[in-house]
Amino acid sequence: MCLKEKIVTFKNFITDYSSRELKILVNLFILVTAVLVFALVAKEVVQGETQKFDELVLNSLRSGETEKLPIGPAWLTGIITDVTALGGATVIFLITAAVFFYLLIQRKYEFMWLILIATIGGALLSFGLKELFARERPPLVYHLLTVKSMSFPSGHAMISSIVYLTQGALLAKAQSNKNLKVYILTIAVFLVFLIGVSRIYLGVHYPTDVLAGWSVGLAWASLCWLAAKYLQKAKER
């Protein structure tokens, strides 16, 4: 190999290394920021500082003096109910199972187990946080769905963030087309956003519940992404 080829090879290595390290730093920044946002929101919720804001938002989504009817046409409620189901246990289980067996067929065992652990671990974390904070749901007058668990953080917002963002990132990583990568990640983020907003519209969560769910879900997804990078590097070695 001549000197010129060695220089080009070295430059390519530096560029690739810098790109990887930058991605890791960005992901660490997202992880830390998400944890801090959750900690701040949790503190305000425990102290009762967010209650007025939460109730103001819920009231703005209802109309009528004697009954708390949802704003907008009747068909909108049906659509939003379908959207919120995308963050429910049944849909999440089906999507996770489909991705799990896809990775099994592809013999990508490390990512297969990562997806399974991320989803189950996220569900357990959601349950634990709900029991820890034990925040009651908004008053029944707001509810357009029947729910029984605690309110903080939103399980739908949290689990959808974990599943859609983690699996979307892994799927995008397998693509060579940059536009396709952006498209996949945009769809994942958009779905997570819609699911969270649907919980507020249906009156089963306060806005701060959803914000906290997004924050924890994003932090967990970032942690899983870092784990995926570690597994990839270990495999390359």
MDAnalysis code that builds the backbone (N, CA, C; Angstrom):
import MDAnalysis as mda
import numpy as np

u = mda.Universe.empty(711, n_residues=237, atom_resindex=np.repeat(np.arange(237), 3), trajectory=True)
u.add_TopologyAttr("name", ["N", "CA", "C"] * 237)
u.add_TopologyAttr("resid", np.arange(1, 238))
u.add_TopologyAttr("resname", ["MET", "CYS", "LEU", "LYS", "GLU", "LYS", "ILE", "VAL", "THR", "PHE", "LYS", "ASN", "PHE", "ILE", "THR", "ASP", "TYR", "SER", "SER", "ARG", "GLU", "LEU", "LYS", "ILE", "LEU", "VAL", "ASN", "LEU", "PHE", "ILE", "LEU", "VAL", "THR", "ALA", "VAL", "LEU", "VAL", "PHE", "ALA", "LEU", "VAL", "ALA", "LYS", "GLU", "VAL", "VAL", "GLN", "GLY", "GLU", "THR", "GLN", "LYS", "PHE", "ASP", "GLU", "LEU", "VAL", "LEU", "ASN", "SER", "LEU", "ARG", "SER", "GLY", "GLU", "THR", "GLU", "LYS", "LEU", "PRO", "ILE", "GLY", "PRO", "ALA", "TRP", "LEU", "THR", "GLY", "ILE", "ILE", "THR", "ASP", "VAL", "THR", "ALA", "LEU", "GLY", "GLY", "ALA", "THR", "VAL", "ILE", "PHE", "LEU", "ILE", "THR", "ALA", "ALA", "VAL", "PHE", "PHE", "TYR", "LEU", "LEU", "ILE", "GLN", "ARG", "LYS", "TYR", "GLU", "PHE", "MET", "TRP", "LEU", "ILE", "LEU", "ILE", "ALA", "THR", "ILE", "GLY", "GLY", "ALA", "LEU", "LEU", "SER", "PHE", "GLY", "LEU", "LYS", "GLU", "LEU", "PHE", "ALA", "ARG", "GLU", "ARG", "PRO", "PRO", "LEU", "VAL", "TYR", "HIS", "LEU", "LEU", "THR", "VAL", "LYS", "SER", "MET", "SER", "PHE", "PRO", "SER", "GLY", "HIS", "ALA", "MET", "ILE", "SER", "SER", "ILE", "VAL", "TYR", "LEU", "THR", "GLN", "GLY", "ALA", "LEU", "LEU", "ALA", "LYS", "ALA", "GLN", "SER", "ASN", "LYS", "ASN", "LEU", "LYS", "VAL", "TYR", "ILE", "LEU", "THR", "ILE", "ALA", "VAL", "PHE", "LEU", "VAL", "PHE", "LEU", "ILE", "GLY", "VAL", "SER", "ARG", "ILE", "TYR", "LEU", "GLY", "VAL", "HIS", "TYR", "PRO", "THR", "ASP", "VAL", "LEU", "ALA", "GLY", "TRP", "SER", "VAL", "GLY", "LEU", "ALA", "TRP", "ALA", "SER", "LEU", "CYS", "TRP", "LEU", "ALA", "ALA", "LYS", "TYR", "LEU", "GLN", "LYS", "ALA", "LYS", "GLU", "ARG"])
u.atoms.positions = np.array([
    [0.859, -1.200, 0.000],
    [0.000, 0.000, 0.000],
    [0.892, 1.246, 0.000],
    [0.673, 2.128, -0.953],
    [1.481, 3.336, -1.060],
    [1.082, 4.352, 0.013],
    [1.912, 5.393, 0.154],
    [1.678, 6.402, 1.181],
    [0.339, 7.105, 1.001],
    [-0.022, 7.413, -0.237],
    [-1.289, 8.104, -0.514],
    [-2.476, 7.262, -0.074],
    [-2.426, 5.958, -0.366],
    [-3.517, 5.063, 0.021],
    [-3.614, 4.942, 1.540],
    [-2.452, 4.948, 2.198],
    [-2.447, 4.874, 3.659],
    [-3.087, 6.110, 4.276],
    [-2.788, 7.275, 3.682],
    [-3.367, 8.532, 4.184],
    [-4.879, 8.532, 4.016],
    [-5.364, 8.082, 2.853],
    [-6.808, 8.018, 2.599],
    [-7.478, 7.053, 3.573],
    [-6.853, 5.910, 3.796],
    [-7.397, 4.920, 4.730],
    [-7.468, 5.495, 6.140],
    [-6.419, 6.202, 6.538],
    [-6.386, 6.804, 7.870],
    [-7.471, 7.868, 8.028],
    [-7.653, 8.701, 6.974],
    [-8.701, 9.737, 7.015],
    [-10.090, 9.113, 7.133],
    [-10.317, 8.044, 6.392],
    [-11.609, 7.357, 6.457],
    [-11.858, 6.791, 7.850],
    [-10.800, 6.268, 8.464],
    [-10.925, 5.718, 9.821],
    [-11.283, 6.807, 10.818],
    [-10.587, 7.955, 10.707],
    [-10.844, 9.071, 11.620],
    [-12.269, 9.588, 11.457],
    [-12.716, 9.712, 10.197],
    [-14.074, 10.195, 9.926],
    [-15.114, 9.258, 10.498],
    [-14.916, 7.949, 10.265],
    [-15.866, 6.949, 10.772],
    [-15.866, 6.929, 12.288],
    [-14.682, 7.021, 12.887],
    [-14.566, 6.998, 14.348],
    [-15.243, 8.229, 14.957],
    [-14.980, 9.385, 14.361],
    [-15.572, 10.619, 14.868],
    [-17.085, 10.571, 14.781],
    [-17.602, 10.032, 13.679],
    [-19.041, 9.931, 13.490],
    [-19.667, 9.038, 14.558],
    [-19.024, 7.900, 14.830],
    [-19.556, 6.976, 15.833],
    [-19.519, 7.587, 17.223],
    [-18.390, 8.233, 17.550],
    [-18.260, 8.834, 18.873],
    [-19.250, 9.976, 19.057],
    [-19.480, 10.747, 17.999],
    [-20.434, 11.845, 18.075],
    [-21.842, 11.315, 18.331],
    [-22.204, 10.230, 17.658],
    [-23.521, 9.628, 17.862],
    [-23.692, 9.156, 19.301],
    [-22.628, 8.585, 19.860],
    [-22.689, 8.110, 21.237],
    [-22.852, 9.285, 22.202],
    [-22.112, 10.365, 21.960],
    [-22.212, 11.551, 22.816],
    [-23.607, 12.174, 22.741],
    [-24.155, 12.252, 21.527],
    [-25.509, 12.789, 21.355],
    [-26.523, 11.934, 22.101],
    [-26.339, 10.612, 22.008],
    [-27.268, 9.713, 22.680],
    [-27.155, 9.826, 24.195],
    [-25.949, 9.984, 24.691],
    [-25.752, 10.188, 26.128],
    [-26.400, 11.489, 26.586],
    [-26.293, 12.521, 25.744],
    [-26.922, 13.807, 26.060],
    [-28.441, 13.655, 26.146],
    [-29.022, 12.927, 25.186],
    [-30.469, 12.681, 25.183],
    [-30.875, 11.894, 26.430],
    [-30.075, 10.894, 26.776],
    [-30.362, 10.070, 27.951],
    [-30.386, 10.906, 29.226],
    [-29.345, 11.702, 29.424],
    [-29.245, 12.520, 30.637],
    [-30.344, 13.576, 30.670],
    [-30.601, 14.223, 29.523],
    [-31.641, 15.253, 29.457],
    [-33.013, 14.670, 29.777],
    [-33.321, 13.495, 29.226],
    [-34.611, 12.853, 29.465],
    [-34.790, 12.512, 30.939],
    [-33.733, 12.026, 31.579],
    [-33.796, 11.701, 33.005],
    [-34.026, 12.963, 33.837],
    [-33.337, 14.040, 33.482],
    [-33.505, 15.304, 34.211],
    [-34.913, 15.864, 34.048],
    [-35.460, 15.762, 32.828],
    [-36.831, 16.242, 32.594],
    [-37.813, 15.452, 33.445],
    [-37.637, 14.130, 33.472],
    [-38.524, 13.304, 34.298],
    [-38.413, 13.679, 35.774],
    [-37.190, 13.857, 36.249],
    [-36.978, 14.196, 37.658],
    [-37.656, 15.524, 38.001],
    [-37.542, 16.502, 37.088],
    [-38.159, 17.813, 37.315],
    [-39.676, 17.713, 37.332],
    [-40.240, 17.010, 36.350],
    [-41.697, 16.855, 36.280],
    [-42.214, 16.088, 37.499],
    [-41.511, 15.026, 37.878],
    [-41.927, 14.226, 39.034],
    [-41.929, 15.068, 40.310],
    [-40.914, 15.889, 40.463],
    [-40.833, 16.754, 41.649],
    [-42.012, 17.716, 41.700],
    [-42.323, 18.345, 40.559],
    [-43.434, 19.296, 40.512],
    [-44.780, 18.612, 40.754],
    [-44.932, 17.412, 40.222],
    [-46.183, 16.671, 40.407],
    [-46.376, 16.295, 41.869],
    [-45.331, 15.791, 42.503],
    [-45.404, 15.394, 43.917],
    [-45.757, 16.589, 44.797],
    [-45.224, 17.752, 44.449],
    [-45.497, 18.958, 45.234],
    [-46.826, 19.613, 44.878],
    [-47.504, 19.089, 43.848],
    [-48.801, 19.619, 43.458],
    [-48.742, 20.893, 42.645],
    [-47.574, 21.233, 42.133],
    [-47.404, 22.485, 41.405],
    [-48.008, 22.437, 39.998],
    [-48.237, 21.249, 39.473],
    [-48.712, 21.129, 38.087],
    [-50.225, 20.920, 37.986],
    [-50.906, 20.794, 39.111],
    [-52.314, 20.415, 39.085],
    [-53.186, 21.408, 38.315],
    [-52.965, 22.689, 38.538],
    [-53.763, 23.712, 37.843],
    [-53.546, 23.645, 36.337],
    [-52.294, 23.507, 35.939],
    [-51.985, 23.409, 34.514],
    [-52.628, 22.158, 33.912],
    [-52.505, 21.031, 34.593],
    [-53.081, 19.777, 34.101],
    [-54.588, 19.891, 33.906],
    [-55.266, 20.446, 34.892],
    [-56.724, 20.577, 34.816],
    [-57.133, 21.585, 33.741],
    [-56.328, 22.633, 33.564],
    [-56.619, 23.629, 32.532],
    [-56.595, 22.988, 31.145],
    [-55.594, 22.148, 30.887],
    [-55.481, 21.482, 29.588],
    [-56.644, 20.530, 29.378],
    [-56.975, 19.734, 30.400],
    [-58.085, 18.783, 30.272],
    [-59.405, 19.513, 30.041],
    [-59.620, 20.611, 30.737],
    [-60.858, 21.388, 30.560],
    [-60.935, 21.996, 29.165],
    [-59.786, 22.359, 28.597],
    [-59.777, 22.959, 27.261],
    [-60.157, 21.947, 26.183],
    [-60.080, 20.664, 26.512],
    [-60.428, 19.600, 25.560],
    [-61.854, 19.101, 25.748],
    [-62.614, 19.773, 26.601],
    [-63.999, 19.388, 26.858],
    [-64.919, 20.572, 26.617],
    [-66.164, 20.284, 26.277],
    [-67.157, 21.332, 26.063],
    [-68.415, 20.980, 26.837],
    [-69.302, 21.950, 27.030],
    [-70.543, 21.710, 27.767],
    [-70.402, 22.122, 29.214],
    [-71.490, 22.571, 29.800],
    [-71.461, 23.055, 31.183],
    [-71.771, 21.941, 32.177],
    [-72.764, 21.135, 31.877],
    [-73.159, 20.084, 32.816],
    [-72.429, 18.777, 32.542],
    [-72.027, 18.552, 31.304],
    [-71.327, 17.330, 30.947],
    [-69.991, 17.680, 30.293],
    [-68.990, 16.881, 30.590],
    [-67.672, 17.098, 30.010],
    [-67.562, 16.316, 28.704],
    [-68.102, 16.887, 27.642],
    [-68.058, 16.238, 26.335],
    [-66.783, 16.634, 25.609],
    [-66.200, 15.719, 24.830],
    [-64.967, 16.051, 24.116],
    [-65.225, 17.060, 23.008],
    [-64.256, 17.907, 22.760],
    [-64.384, 18.866, 21.671],
    [-64.210, 18.133, 20.343],
    [-64.724, 18.755, 19.289],
    [-64.575, 18.161, 17.965],
    [-65.746, 17.259, 17.616],
    [-65.795, 16.790, 16.357],
    [-66.883, 15.910, 15.898],
    [-66.840, 14.543, 16.579],
    [-67.947, 13.837, 16.523],
    [-68.056, 12.544, 17.200],
    [-67.067, 11.521, 16.656],
    [-66.804, 11.564, 15.336],
    [-65.911, 10.566, 14.752],
    [-64.471, 10.723, 15.223],
    [-64.116, 11.931, 15.703],
    [-62.749, 12.163, 16.166],
    [-62.421, 11.294, 17.379],
    [-63.395, 11.129, 18.253],
    [-63.183, 10.291, 19.434],
    [-62.875, 8.859, 19.035],
    [-63.586, 8.359, 18.016],
    [-63.341, 6.992, 17.544],
    [-61.938, 6.834, 16.987],
    [-61.494, 7.823, 16.216],
    [-60.150, 7.765, 15.634],
    [-59.084, 7.788, 16.730],
    [-59.256, 8.679, 17.684],
    [-58.271, 8.797, 18.754],
    [-58.252, 7.545, 19.627],
    [-59.418, 6.920, 19.801],
    [-59.467, 5.654, 20.546],
    [-58.671, 4.572, 19.829],
    [-58.755, 4.552, 18.504],
    [-57.964, 3.590, 17.715],
    [-56.474, 3.903, 17.818],
    [-56.137, 5.188, 17.811],
    [-54.732, 5.589, 17.913],
    [-54.147, 5.162, 19.249],
    [-54.894, 5.366, 20.314],
    [-54.370, 5.034, 21.649],
    [-54.145, 3.536, 21.803],
    [-54.885, 2.729, 21.018],
    [-54.713, 1.274, 21.073],
    [-53.340, 0.848, 20.570],
    [-52.686, 1.704, 19.768],
    [-51.349, 1.391, 19.261],
    [-50.320, 1.328, 20.390],
    [-50.651, 1.925, 21.525],
    [-49.763, 1.869, 22.682],
    [-50.243, 0.897, 23.733],
    [-51.300, 0.138, 23.413],
    [-51.849, -0.834, 24.346],
    [-51.058, -2.130, 24.376],
    [-51.337, -2.952, 25.374],
    [-50.582, -4.193, 25.584],
    [-50.686, -5.149, 24.399],
    [-51.877, -5.260, 23.806],
    [-52.075, -6.224, 22.715],
    [-51.235, -5.880, 21.497],
    [-51.322, -4.628, 21.052],
    [-50.575, -4.207, 19.860],
    [-49.075, -4.255, 20.128],
    [-48.659, -3.793, 21.303],
    [-47.239, -3.813, 21.647],
    [-46.711, -5.249, 21.661],
    [-47.510, -6.169, 22.190],
    [-47.099, -7.579, 22.225],
    [-46.950, -8.136, 20.809],
    [-47.912, -7.846, 19.951],
    [-47.867, -8.360, 18.580],
    [-46.667, -7.806, 17.806],
    [-46.410, -6.509, 17.956],
    [-45.285, -5.889, 17.254],
    [-43.961, -6.447, 17.765],
    [-43.845, -6.553, 19.078],
    [-42.611, -7.075, 19.669],
    [-42.370, -8.521, 19.253],
    [-43.438, -9.324, 19.244],
    [-43.315, -10.728, 18.830],
    [-42.887, -10.829, 17.370],
    [-43.464, -9.979, 16.516],
    [-43.116, -9.997, 15.094],
    [-41.644, -9.643, 14.889],
    [-41.162, -8.615, 15.580],
    [-39.764, -8.207, 15.455],
    [-38.846, -9.263, 16.063],
    [-39.263, -9.834, 17.180],
    [-38.470, -10.872, 17.858],
    [-38.216, -12.060, 16.922],
    [-39.281, -12.556, 16.286],
    [-39.120, -13.715, 15.399],
    [-38.405, -13.346, 14.101],
    [-38.567, -12.094, 13.657],
    [-37.812, -11.638, 12.479],
    [-36.320, -11.691, 12.757],
    [-35.915, -11.168, 13.923],
    [-34.503, -11.187, 14.297],
    [-34.014, -12.614, 14.544],
    [-34.904, -13.460, 15.036],
    [-34.555, -14.871, 15.243],
    [-34.257, -15.546, 13.911],
    [-35.108, -15.292, 12.918],
    [-34.903, -15.860, 11.584],
    [-33.610, -15.336, 10.965],
    [-33.323, -14.051, 11.209],
    [-32.102, -13.432, 10.683],
    [-30.855, -13.825, 11.482],
    [-31.078, -14.550, 12.572],
    [-29.999, -14.997, 13.462],
    [-29.234, -13.832, 14.084],
    [-29.951, -12.746, 14.329],
    [-29.369, -11.609, 15.028],
    [-29.776, -11.712, 16.497],
    [-29.192, -12.689, 17.155],
    [-29.645, -13.067, 18.487],
    [-29.433, -11.965, 19.528],
    [-28.318, -11.227, 19.394],
    [-28.050, -10.199, 20.395],
    [-29.113, -9.101, 20.356],
    [-29.547, -8.699, 19.158],
    [-30.594, -7.691, 19.032],
    [-31.964, -8.260, 19.389],
    [-32.150, -9.532, 19.114],
    [-33.404, -10.207, 19.461],
    [-33.643, -10.140, 20.968],
    [-32.608, -10.501, 21.730],
    [-32.747, -10.468, 23.188],
    [-32.809, -9.044, 23.710],
    [-32.119, -8.140, 23.036],
    [-32.160, -6.738, 23.451],
    [-33.574, -6.176, 23.337],
    [-34.257, -6.484, 22.231],
    [-35.634, -6.023, 22.046],
    [-36.541, -6.594, 23.136],
    [-36.383, -7.870, 23.414],
    [-37.229, -8.527, 24.419],
    [-36.974, -7.936, 25.805],
    [-35.712, -7.787, 26.163],
    [-35.370, -7.242, 27.484],
    [-35.816, -5.791, 27.606],
    [-35.648, -5.012, 26.525],
    [-36.045, -3.604, 26.542],
    [-37.545, -3.456, 26.775],
    [-38.335, -4.293, 26.109],
    [-39.789, -4.201, 26.224],
    [-40.272, -4.665, 27.595],
    [-39.814, -5.838, 28.019],
    [-40.233, -6.361, 29.321],
    [-39.717, -5.474, 30.454],
    [-38.454, -5.059, 30.340],
    [-37.887, -4.179, 31.361],
    [-38.620, -2.851, 31.443],
    [-39.001, -2.310, 30.279],
    [-39.748, -1.062, 30.264],
    [-41.116, -1.199, 30.903],
    [-41.777, -2.325, 30.656],
    [-43.096, -2.571, 31.257],
    [-42.995, -2.671, 32.775],
    [-41.971, -3.372, 33.255],
    [-41.765, -3.503, 34.707],
    [-41.424, -2.154, 35.333],
    [-40.611, -1.366, 34.632],
    [-40.255, -0.037, 35.133],
    [-41.487, 0.856, 35.208],
    [-42.338, 0.782, 34.190],
    [-43.575, 1.571, 34.179],
    [-44.460, 1.204, 35.363],
    [-44.624, -0.086, 35.585],
    [-45.451, -0.554, 36.708],
    [-44.865, -0.086, 38.039],
    [-43.543, -0.204, 38.175],
    [-42.895, 0.195, 39.414],
    [-43.040, 1.682, 39.699],
    [-42.886, 2.508, 38.665],
    [-43.016, 3.960, 38.844],
    [-44.451, 4.353, 39.186],
    [-45.407, 3.689, 38.561],
    [-46.813, 3.967, 38.870],
    [-47.113, 3.680, 40.339],
    [-46.624, 2.546, 40.815],
    [-46.861, 2.176, 42.215],
    [-46.106, 3.099, 43.159],
    [-44.928, 3.556, 42.755],
    [-44.122, 4.432, 43.601],
    [-44.794, 5.785, 43.790],
    [-45.246, 6.392, 42.701],
    [-45.857, 7.719, 42.793],
    [-47.340, 7.654, 43.164],
    [-47.998, 6.570, 42.769],
    [-49.404, 6.325, 43.149],
    [-50.295, 7.549, 42.925],
    [-50.161, 8.181, 41.784],
    [-50.998, 9.337, 41.464],
    [-52.324, 8.861, 40.890],
    [-53.397, 9.406, 41.421],
    [-54.721, 9.023, 40.940],
    [-54.963, 9.564, 39.534],
    [-55.785, 8.861, 38.782],
    [-56.159, 9.317, 37.440],
    [-56.974, 10.609, 37.534],
    [-57.084, 11.333, 36.421],
    [-57.991, 12.490, 36.405],
    [-59.397, 12.051, 36.803],
    [-60.224, 12.961, 37.292],
    [-61.605, 12.605, 37.685],
    [-62.351, 11.889, 36.569],
    [-63.265, 11.004, 36.943],
    [-63.998, 10.177, 35.978],
    [-64.765, 10.995, 34.954],
    [-65.084, 12.228, 35.290],
    [-65.862, 13.055, 34.377],
    [-65.112, 13.296, 33.069],
    [-63.791, 13.181, 33.098],
    [-62.993, 13.387, 31.888],
    [-62.843, 12.113, 31.060],
    [-63.053, 10.948, 31.676],
    [-62.706, 9.684, 31.036],
    [-63.611, 9.335, 29.854],
    [-62.973, 8.965, 28.739],
    [-63.698, 8.411, 27.599],
    [-63.367, 6.931, 27.433],
    [-62.504, 6.425, 28.323],
    [-62.147, 5.011, 28.372],
    [-62.167, 4.552, 29.818],
    [-62.294, 3.242, 30.019],
    [-62.241, 2.680, 31.364],
    [-60.808, 2.249, 31.669],
    [-60.246, 2.802, 32.739],
    [-58.876, 2.467, 33.154],
    [-58.856, 2.226, 34.659],
    [-57.888, 1.425, 35.108],
    [-57.849, 1.062, 36.527],
    [-56.503, 1.326, 37.198],
    [-55.432, 1.379, 36.435],
    [-54.104, 1.532, 37.035],
    [-53.852, 2.977, 37.461],
    [-52.700, 3.194, 38.109],
    [-52.309, 4.532, 38.534],
    [-51.975, 5.397, 37.305],
    [-51.780, 6.689, 37.556],
    [-51.704, 7.637, 36.445],
    [-50.293, 8.058, 36.033],
    [-49.370, 8.131, 36.999],
    [-48.055, 8.721, 36.724],
    [-46.948, 7.682, 36.799],
    [-46.130, 7.572, 35.752],
    [-46.232, 8.214, 34.425],
    [-47.175, 7.431, 33.514],
    [-47.489, 7.988, 32.362],
    [-48.363, 7.311, 31.407],
    [-47.672, 6.066, 30.854],
    [-48.288, 4.906, 31.076],
    [-47.719, 3.659, 30.572],
    [-47.736, 3.599, 29.053],
    [-48.811, 4.083, 28.435],
    [-48.907, 4.086, 26.974],
    [-47.804, 4.952, 26.354],
    [-47.608, 6.154, 26.917],
    [-46.580, 7.053, 26.392],
    [-45.193, 6.449, 26.583],
    [-44.980, 5.836, 27.733],
    [-43.663, 5.283, 28.042],
    [-43.350, 4.049, 27.205],
    [-44.255, 3.075, 27.183],
    [-44.003, 1.827, 26.458],
    [-43.932, 2.066, 24.953],
    [-44.786, 2.943, 24.431],
    [-44.736, 3.227, 22.991],
    [-43.409, 3.896, 22.634],
    [-42.892, 4.757, 23.523],
    [-41.590, 5.379, 23.284],
    [-40.494, 4.320, 23.230],
    [-40.551, 3.396, 24.168],
    [-39.531, 2.343, 24.230],
    [-39.595, 1.459, 22.988],
    [-40.778, 0.954, 22.682],
    [-40.931, -0.019, 21.598],
    [-40.713, 0.618, 20.234],
    [-41.434, 1.695, 19.933],
    [-41.361, 2.282, 18.603],
    [-40.017, 2.966, 18.334],
    [-39.458, 3.639, 19.347],
    [-38.183, 4.312, 19.134],
    [-37.026, 3.316, 19.055],
    [-37.048, 2.314, 19.935],
    [-35.973, 1.313, 19.914],
    [-36.007, 0.501, 18.627],
    [-37.183, -0.018, 18.299],
    [-37.293, -0.851, 17.104],
    [-37.144, -0.013, 15.836],
    [-37.624, 1.226, 15.866],
    [-37.446, 2.112, 14.722],
    [-35.979, 2.411, 14.482],
    [-35.211, 2.627, 15.580],
    [-33.779, 2.911, 15.448],
    [-33.030, 1.709, 14.888],
    [-33.382, 0.511, 15.359],
    [-32.724, -0.700, 14.862],
    [-33.061, -0.947, 13.388],
    [-34.328, -0.685, 13.032],
    [-34.747, -0.864, 11.640],
    [-34.058, 0.152, 10.739],
    [-33.962, 1.392, 11.213],
    [-33.301, 2.443, 10.418],
    [-31.813, 2.144, 10.257],
    [-31.236, 1.562, 11.286],
    [-29.808, 1.234, 11.244],
    [-29.485, 0.229, 10.150],
    [-30.457, -0.615, 9.836],
    [-30.242, -1.652, 8.821],
    [-30.388, -1.115, 7.400],
    [-30.814, 0.162, 7.263],
    [-31.024, 0.743, 5.942],
    [-29.781, 1.510, 5.491],
    [-29.493, 1.455, 4.205],
    [-28.359, 2.192, 3.652],
    [-28.777, 3.570, 3.122],
    [-30.063, 3.701, 2.771],
    [-30.586, 4.959, 2.238],
    [-30.872, 5.933, 3.394],
    [-30.227, 7.091, 3.388],
    [-30.390, 8.053, 4.481],
    [-31.813, 8.590, 4.561],
    [-32.435, 8.825, 3.413],
    [-33.810, 9.320, 3.403],
    [-34.767, 8.310, 4.034],
    [-34.500, 7.031, 3.793],
    [-35.321, 5.978, 4.381],
    [-35.113, 5.913, 5.886],
    [-33.895, 6.134, 6.330],
    [-33.600, 6.170, 7.764],
    [-34.418, 7.265, 8.442],
    [-34.369, 8.463, 7.829],
    [-35.097, 9.609, 8.386],
    [-36.598, 9.335, 8.400],
    [-37.100, 8.725, 7.331],
    [-38.528, 8.419, 7.227],
    [-38.964, 7.475, 8.351],
    [-38.204, 6.411, 8.575],
    [-38.547, 5.428, 9.607],
    [-38.561, 6.067, 10.993],
    [-37.527, 6.853, 11.298],
    [-37.442, 7.491, 12.604],
    [-38.542, 8.542, 12.787],
    [-38.880, 9.245, 11.708],
    [-39.952, 10.247, 11.780],
    [-41.289, 9.590, 12.077],
    [-41.564, 8.472, 11.413],
    [-42.813, 7.739, 11.666],
    [-42.872, 7.264, 13.103],
    [-41.738, 6.749, 13.628],
    [-41.686, 6.253, 15.004],
    [-41.987, 7.375, 15.996],
    [-41.345, 8.525, 15.800],
    [-41.561, 9.670, 16.696],
    [-42.996, 10.172, 16.596],
    [-43.538, 10.223, 15.387],
    [-44.897, 10.705, 15.167],
    [-45.916, 9.799, 15.867],
    [-45.710, 8.489, 15.787],
    [-46.605, 7.544, 16.450],
    [-46.584, 7.736, 17.966],
    [-45.381, 7.879, 18.511],
    [-45.240, 8.086, 19.958],
    [-45.952, 9.368, 20.383],
    [-45.802, 10.416, 19.574],
    [-46.457, 11.693, 19.882],
    [-47.985, 11.544, 19.867],
    [-48.511, 10.909, 18.826],
    [-49.961, 10.741, 18.707],
    [-50.531, 9.920, 19.861],
    [-49.850, 8.855, 20.227],
    [-50.329, 8.002, 21.313],
    [-50.388, 8.780, 22.624],
    [-49.342, 9.562, 22.892],
    [-49.327, 10.359, 24.116],
    [-50.445, 11.385, 24.152],
    [-50.631, 12.099, 23.044],
    [-51.693, 13.110, 22.970],
    [-53.072, 12.462, 23.100],
    [-53.230, 11.269, 22.560],
    [-54.529, 10.576, 22.634],
    [-54.916, 10.287, 24.082],
    [-53.933, 10.010, 24.943],
    [-54.229, 9.728, 26.354],
    [-54.768, 10.968, 27.062],
    [-54.265, 12.129, 26.652],
    [-54.751, 13.378, 27.243],
    [-56.155, 13.684, 26.737],
    [-56.359, 13.537, 25.443],
    [-57.670, 13.825, 24.845],
    [-58.743, 12.923, 25.445],
    [-58.424, 11.667, 25.668],
    [-59.395, 10.723, 26.219],
    [-59.602, 10.912, 27.713],
    [-58.847, 11.809, 28.312],
    [-59.070, 12.171, 29.712],
    [-58.597, 11.159, 30.722],
    [-57.755, 10.215, 30.314],
    [-57.298, 9.183, 31.252],
    [-55.912, 9.498, 31.815],
    [-55.315, 10.606, 31.343],
    [-54.012, 11.032, 31.854],
    [-53.923, 12.548, 31.870],
    [-53.202, 13.048, 32.840],
    [-52.846, 14.455, 32.848],
    [-51.697, 14.683, 31.856],
    [-51.534, 15.898, 31.337],
    [-50.413, 16.170, 30.420],
    [-49.049, 15.832, 31.020],
    [-48.885, 16.100, 32.318],
    [-47.598, 15.802, 32.954],
    [-47.347, 14.302, 33.060],
    [-48.401, 13.498, 33.114],
    [-48.239, 12.042, 33.087],
    [-47.597, 11.614, 31.764],
    [-48.106, 12.196, 30.701],
    [-47.622, 11.850, 29.360],
    [-46.197, 12.350, 29.153],
    [-45.922, 13.577, 29.602],
    [-44.575, 14.126, 29.475],
    [-43.568, 13.259, 30.229],
    [-43.945, 12.819, 31.407],
    [-43.070, 11.947, 32.196],
    [-42.879, 10.603, 31.500],
    [-43.955, 10.067, 30.923],
    [-43.865, 8.799, 30.204],
    [-42.951, 8.895, 29.002],
    [-43.080, 9.995, 28.250],
    [-42.180, 10.214, 27.106],
    [-40.724, 10.287, 27.564],
    [-40.487, 11.001, 28.666],
    [-39.117, 11.203, 29.154],
    [-38.466, 9.888, 29.567],
    [-39.180, 9.104, 30.372],
    [-38.619, 7.822, 30.814],
    [-38.453, 6.879, 29.626],
    [-39.441, 6.862, 28.735],
    [-39.357, 5.998, 27.559],
    [-38.179, 6.357, 26.673],
    [-37.960, 7.665, 26.476],
    [-36.840, 8.123, 25.658],
    [-35.510, 7.756, 26.310],
    [-35.440, 7.925, 27.633],
    [-34.214, 7.573, 28.355],
    [-33.930, 6.076, 28.237],
    [-34.956, 5.272, 28.392],
    [-34.796, 3.820, 28.296],
    [-34.404, 3.403, 26.874],
    [-35.035, 4.022, 25.878],
    [-34.708, 3.725, 24.488],
    [-33.267, 4.128, 24.170],
    [-32.818, 5.260, 24.718],
    [-31.438, 5.701, 24.513],
    [-30.456, 4.721, 25.136],
    [-30.802, 4.238, 26.310],
    [-29.963, 3.252, 26.979],
    [-29.869, 1.970, 26.155],
    [-30.982, 1.560, 25.576],
    [-31.000, 0.366, 24.729],
    [-30.178, 0.578, 23.461],
    [-30.224, 1.801, 22.914],
    [-29.434, 2.110, 21.717],
    [-27.949, 1.998, 22.027],
    [-27.536, 2.500, 23.195],
    [-26.143, 2.399, 23.606],
    [-25.740, 0.933, 23.780],
    [-26.664, 0.140, 24.324],
    [-26.401, -1.292, 24.471],
    [-26.238, -1.954, 23.111],
    [-27.054, -1.525, 22.141],
    [-26.955, -2.077, 20.784],
    [-25.612, -1.727, 20.154],
    [-25.131, -0.499, 20.377],
    [-23.828, -0.096, 19.846],
    [-22.715, -0.931, 20.473],
    [-22.844, -1.184, 21.774],
    [-21.839, -1.992, 22.458],
    [-21.823, -3.416, 21.899],
    [-23.016, -3.981, 21.696],
    [-23.103, -5.342, 21.153],
    [-22.537, -5.427, 19.742],
    [-22.799, -4.375, 18.954],
    [-22.291, -4.342, 17.592],
    [-20.767, -4.297, 17.572],
    [-20.189, -3.459, 18.435],
    [-18.742, -3.364, 18.501],
    [-18.135, -4.672, 18.987],
    [-18.778, -5.288, 19.991],
    [-18.283, -6.559, 20.509],
    [-18.302, -7.627, 19.432],
    [-19.339, -7.603, 18.598],
    [-19.445, -8.579, 17.511],
    [-18.366, -8.344, 16.462],
    [-18.064, -7.063, 16.188],
    [-17.026, -6.748, 15.206],
    [-15.654, -7.225, 15.672],
    [-15.427, -7.129, 16.995],
    [-14.151, -7.594, 17.538],
    [-14.021, -9.101, 17.417],
])
